[in-house]
Amino acid sequence: MSPFAANLSNRDMNDIAVYFASIKRLSQHVTQPVNLVLGPELAKNTIARNVIDMN
């Protein structure tokens, strides 16, 4: 999508944002309590594995 998006003006991007913001959701997402607890630890471990060791 980058080549397409590169040619968009600021007005085009704002119009697209307004369009997507106006769409009604079909359902409301609810995060499960177990994911609230595990999420920060999973994120920490994922980020740590993706860091490049420069030594």
Buried (B, 14 or more C-beta within 10 A) or exposed (E): EEEEEEEEEEEEEEEEEEEEEEEEEEEEEEEEEEEEEEEEEEEEEEEEEEEEEEE
